[in-house]
């Protein structure tokens, strides 16, 4: 059942399409579907960008730790990503 608030929001959307020249209900549904698709695509892209930023920050942190160990001990640390992921160092 539609409440007054939801009905009001639907009317506002309908009026926006109507004033933009779209009066066919099928076209309105098509446009809304397209807008929802674009919104979801944008959300996924933002999520992927955030994920890439987090991964690059993790790599930079590991490099900084390695540099600190090298500076303090004078030895190069064996910080291989394969070791950090739990893989064997010999495997390619």
BELHUUR-V643888 format. One line per field, one symbol per residue. burial: # if it has 24 or more other C-alpha atoms within 12 Angstrom, else .. A space follows every 50 residues. Layout:
burial->???
//
This chain:
burial->.............#.................................... ..........................................
//
